[in-house]
Amino acid sequence: FAIPFAFGSLLMTLLADRRTALFTGLFLALLTGLIAPKPMEFTIFSALAAAVAVYGIGRYRSRQSVTIAGVLVGLASAAASLAIIGYTQQPFILNTVLLSIACGLASGLATAAVTAVFLPMCENVFGVLTDVKLLELSNADLPALGQLALRAPGTNQHSHAVGQLAEEACRAVGANGLLARIGALYHDIGK
C-alpha cells in the first residue's frame, strides 16, 4: 500500500489535463492489477488513488497544491487499505490496521514528493508550459520584470492592470486566466 500509485496521474494532471490524467491513472491501475498478487483489490486501490490525485489537485496556485493533493491521496489510500482488509476478511488486528494506515499515508506523501521532483524535469524535456512554470514567470524578481518596474513604472502598472482584466475575461469564458495574465505582464516588455 505504500507504493505511490497516483504519481502518474498527478503528474499528468499538471502536465496535460484531467481527462488524460484520469485515463493514465486507470491504465496504470490495470497494469498494477496484472502484476499485483491480488489483482482486483490492487486495481481498485490504484484507481481510487489516481482519481483522488486527479480531482484533489484543483487549480495549481501555490506549491502547496501538490502537497495537499498528496495528503488527500494518503487519506484516501489509508481508507482504501482498511476497506481492502475488511473485504478480504482479514482480522482487524491493531498492528495490521496501523501498518495499513501508515502505508496509505506514506503512499500519498511519496506521490507528492515524486511528483515535485519529476515535474520540472518533464516540463523541460517535453517543453510543456504548466501553471507551475507560469507562476514562476510571474515572479517580480525576474530580471525582465524587475527592469520593467524600475525603468518604466507606468508601463509596469499598465501591464498589471491589463493582466487583471485579461484574467477576469478568461474566467468568464473558461479559458486559461493564468496564461493570459502572465502574457499581459510581458506584452509591453520591448517598449
C-alpha positions, -999 to 999 in steps of 0.1 A, spaced: 0 0 0 30 24 3 37 24 -34 29 59 -49 3 45 -74 -11 80 -80 22 96 -92 15 91 -129 -20 106 -128 -9 135 -106 20 143 -129 -3 141 -160 -28 164 -143 -1 191 -140 14 184 -175 -18 179 -195 -54 179 -184 -77 159 -162 -91 136 -188 -57 125 -199 -46 121 -163 -76 100 -154 -70 78 -184 -34 74 -174 -44 66 -138 -69 39 -149 -44 25 -174 -17 23 -147 -43 7 -123 -50 -20 -149 -12 -26 -152 -10 -28 -114 -37 -54 -114 -17 -75 -139 14 -76 -116 -1 -75 -81 -7 -106 -60 -43 -97 -55 -53 -82 -89 -88 -69 -82 -80 -53 -48 -49 -35 -61 -66 -24 -93 -94 -8 -73 -69 7 -48 -47 21 -75 -77 35 -95 -91 52 -64 -57 68 -56 -54 80 -91 -89 95 -91 -83 113 -58 -50 127 -72 -66 139 -104 -95 157 -87 -77 166 -55 -52 189 -71 -77 216 -82 -61 246 -99 -24 249 -92 -20 283 -75 8 276 -50 34 250 -43 12 236 -15 -13 223 -41 8 192 -48 13 186 -11 -24 190 -4 -32 165 -32 -6 141 -17 -23 143 17 -57 137 1 -43 107 -18 -27 95 15 -60 97 34 -79 80 6 -53 53 4 -54 47 41 -92 44 40 -90 21 9 -64 -1 26 -87 -6 56 -116 -13 32 -95 -39 14 -85 -56 47 -122 -58 55 -131 -70 20 -106 -98 21 -120 -108 55 -87 -105 73 -89 -99 111 -86 -62 122 -55 -65 144 -41 -33 158 -7 -38 141 -22 -46 108 -46 -16 109 -18 8 120 5 -5 93 -21 -2 65 -29 34 76 8 43 78 14 28 44 -15 46 28 -4 79 42 32 72 31 18 65 -4 3 99 -5 34 117 7 56 97 -17 32 106 -45 36 143 -37 74 141 -33 80 121 -65 57 145 -85 75 175 -71 109 160 -82 98 149 -117 76 178 -127 104 203 -136 123 176 -155 92 167 -175 84 203 -182 119 208 -197 121 175 -216 87 178 -232 86 216 -235 53 218 -217 43 252 -202 24 243 -170 8 265 -144 38 259 -122 61 274 -148 37 303 -154 37 311 -117 75 311 -118 74 336 -147 52 359 -127 79 364 -101 87 401 -98 123 393 -90 130 380 -125 154 404 -144 129 414 -172 101 422 -148 124 439 -123 139 461 -151 104 470 -163 93 481 -129 125 503 -125 127 518 -160 90 521 -168 68 521 -137 38 534 -157 41 506 -182 46 481 -154 14 493 -137 -4 492 -171 8 456 -176 -5 445 -142 -39 462 -149 -42 445 -183 -32 412 -167 -61 415 -142 -86 424 -169 -74 395 -191 -76 370 -163 -111 381 -154 -121 379 -191 -107 344 -194 -125 332 -163 -158 344 -178 -152 324 -210 -135 294 -194 -100 300 -208 -67 298 -190 -66 330 -170 -31 325 -156 -17 323 -191 -34 355 -201 -23 373 -170 14 363 -175 12 372 -212 -1 406 -202 28 411 -178 52 407 -207 32 423 -235 50 457 -234 84 444 -223 101 456 -256 89 492 -252 
